[in-house]
Amino acid sequence: TQLTFDSGQDNRPVWTPDGRRVVFSSDRAKPGTSNLYWVNADGTGEATRLTESPEDQFALSWHPGGRLLAFIANHAATNWDLMILPLEGDASQGFTPGKASVFLGAPGSQVYPSFSPDGRWIAYVSFEGGSGDVYVRPFPGPGGLWRISTGGGGFPRWSATARELLFSSQGKVMFAPYSVVGDSFRADAP
């Protein structure tokens, strides 16, 4: 079912945890600059703009509680930063996007955020050292930092059925079993 009909580039769709909406990036307001929108998954209603920024933004992962969206934004000083957009309100009265904030911004790009199924952790790829590797941090922080990939990695995703973090590396799908002890994240070798 087609959900968007604007002439802009609509891409990178992400389902909300309740399955009622789809968040996507679009340059419909300014060609060449993508911001965040969402639309009802049943095809009713119009797409609603969630962010307004001169920087490109791409949605990637919803916190399981359905009120926080992890996305990336291209900032001039640091390149791609990991951002969090809160949503306020509820389904009956309507949701309102809050103010987006930087969760992690450092030179070299932080991309592909993915919330753990329990919402306590966020996996992402960092290019601080030049090549991309998968890391995990506590959410919302503070806390430690754990490197998961050992030879490069990208596109982290959490298994919904096992305590495993999956990612791509050198043309393969890898997984790292993990456990949580107190506030520490422990991952086995991928």
C-alpha positions, 0 to 999 in steps of 0.5 A: 500500500502506498503511504506517501504521494508527495513528489519529494524523496521519501525514504528510510521508513521505520515502524512505530512500536505499536505498528500504527505509524511509519516514520520516514525521511523526506526532502518534500519541504526543501529538495536535497535536505531530508527531515523527519515525517510520519504517516498513519500505517493504514493509509488514512490522513496526511503525512505530518512533519516531525522535525524542521532542520537545515541538516539531513536527518534519517530515522532509525530506531524507536525506543520500545516505549514508543516515545523516543525516536533515535535518528541521525543528523548531519552536523557541519562540525561533527558530521553524523550525530546520534540524536533523540526526538521525544514525542509528547501526548498520546494516541487519543489527544495526538502526539507532539514532537518535542525538542530533539537533542544530541545523544552522541556527537563526536568527530568521525560520525555516529550512525545506525542507532538501534535500541535494545528490546528492553530500552536500556541500551543503544547500539550504534556504529562509530567511525571515530577511529576511521573505520566503522565498529559497533558499540553499545552504551547504556540509555539514557546514560551515563555509563560505560562503552562496549565495543562489539565488533572486532574487525569492522561492523555496521547496521546493528540490530537486536534479536527479538528472541535471543540475547544476541546483537546482530551486525554486518561485517565483511559481507557476513551477518555476525552475532554476539551473544550478550548478558547484562550484569547490573549496569554492565553489558557483556558481549561474547566474541562475535 
